[in-house]
């Protein structure tokens, strides 16, 4: 019995994959331009005290990581990238809560963390089903009963 990945779930997987791949990539890229927002305002004052460099430098590092995670989700590392994104978004939400501000953004980040986790789990199921559906490589020359077809002698 072959299990197929339901087409409806496949559509949801693609939507989550594109959204959760493009979003972090663009947000990471914007860490260098601050067109969407001034990203350092989201840093906890505690984090700013602990960091050995400026908040801007930290955001540049964050930007690189976010772009890598976004690309991972968009390429063959979807499952890994989605798990990293989920944990990353949870950490961002904790940082936001620790500021005592931006609680609405923290809630949205928690929701995106859940979506990233769902993408990772769907990717796991999807990759298992694709592996199950792959035809086995038959060696016709050594298969019993097929030697006459291939001309091999048994």
Helices and strands as residue ranges (DSSP letters): H 7-30, G 39-42, H 45-50, H 55-74, H 78-99, H 103-133, H 147-150
